[in-house]
Amino acid sequence: KSSSSGRHLSVSVSQTTQKNFPSPIQSKKKMDTMHGFLVPTYTLHDFDDGEECKVVRMIFQMSGVPYEFKHVHRDDYILEDYPFYALPALDMNERKYGSVLSICRHLAWRYNLSGKTAYEDAQVDDIAEKVFEVRMKIKNWIDHIEHAADHACDEDCTEGTAARLLTDTLFPCLERVLKAAPSSWLVGHTMTWVDLLVACLVNPIIYHRPKLLQDFPLLYLHNEKVAHHDDLIYANDTNVPKGATLHPHCYHFNPPITNMGKYTSQLIGRALRNRGIEPTVIFCSPTLRTLQTAAAIAKSTGARILVEPGLLEPIEWYRKAGAKQLPDFLDDVFDFPQVDKTYKPIFTMHEFSSMFEAKSQDQCIQRIMLVVKNICVIQRDTPALIVGHAVTMDVASRIGQHGDTLSVEQMEDLTSYEDSTYPSDPSEQAAKLEMGVRYPPLSVMGLVRSNDSPPHVLKTVPDLIPPLSMGTFTNRILH
């Protein structure tokens, strides 16, 4: 049965015939709703930064199609393994396809992101070729303004040359196309893959050089429309889990860690192991950045991750930042294999969500103190690790400092579990900033239990592991 474009067919496949299709995901029986066939298996090959294949990843995301991303290290790059000796390349059912534009055309045709008519397809190709040509000419300059890790400056990084190419040639053309278009998309009435390609080019320029777009309002609005599309997370942040399908706004209150954070987490896991500290469990706040930190450490220690919502920052801070509700921290897209889903936490996310408007900062800080104490006093054969926030470190520090001041006689005279109170004072913005400076990201401290019967007293462990320093970064705690 032909479609309006005359290119798509709805084919009925008998069960017997379907079994003969060689597909490694046949057991999943996931059907491609457009074509009636099993979805092909895709593997996208590109260098670690994945810059050139951003638009391909966005097409996969828009289409809801699963794929594997294979990092290729530049030192291990064998030209003969890839079509036309170049990356990115797409492996579809063990056949490799090269060239960004040809990959985009194929996927767009397959998943309904191409033009609706032959004329619209020609328009899409025309714009795409011009945009990609300019993108390759200014690639080094974009790497330069984005501070790419392996970037080496050369004559192609000249600001004036790149700016003239954009503001005198490409941007005026795109502005005229948008002005003449029947909708706010570049071609036709629906998004096509060239809209994604243009957004991949424009987005870093808006972020780093916004003045270059001050004379092109339609192009700016076009980029905003792509960025806030319901089916899309902007694929310019490689720290966001590749399978994530949440709206970009969700990450305003639940950001991922940076690459620096990931590598530092792995170093801390190694340092703990070298020190003879090998936790078998990691209690973790439910935020994405703490989960990623815990997962990076767990890779080197083999520990289970126990998600404890009670370690979450004060809810009042989310309200004051403009959040109407808490993010869905435990969404299935943030599925880390090390997480033990059988763990029953002290506090549940439902309790926080139902009392989002009610809980004060002081109540939340007392809740963090309760959770930290409960975790620390449980009898274990091996140490436990807590991955939290600056406020968690502050609470732990105050608990430990209180224990440090007690003599053995004073500990024996304690009669109340609540004796070690936490004077919560980070109510002002300046105090919060000071706390963040005092306990920088990836800072580490230790607590040890000093007695066997309640009320338990916890003392600090000095110099648990040496601080990490690199350039201007350090995780050293400022006392």
Protein Blocks (a to p, Z undefined) as FASTA:
>chain_A
ZZfkopaccddddfklmmmpccfklmnopacfknopacddddddddfklmmmmmmmmmmm
mnopacddddddfklpcfklpghhiacdddeehiacehjklmmmmmmmmnopacfbfklm
mmmmmmmmmmmmmmmmmmmmmmmmnopaklccdfklpmklmmmmmmmmmmmmmmmmmmmp
mbfbfbhjbdcfklmmmmmmmmmmmmmmmmlmmmmmklmmmmmmmmmgfkbccfkbfkbc
fkbccdfklmmmoccddfklmmmmmmmmmmmmmnopacfbdcddfbfklmmmmmmmmmmn
opacdddfklpccfklmmmnopabdcdfkbfklccfklcfkbccfbdfklmmmmmmmpcf
klmmmmmmmmmmmmmmpccfbdcdddddfklmmmmmmmmmmmmmpcfklmmmpcbfklpc
cddfblbfklmmmmmmmmgghiacddddfbfbdcddddddehkbacddehjbccbdcZZ
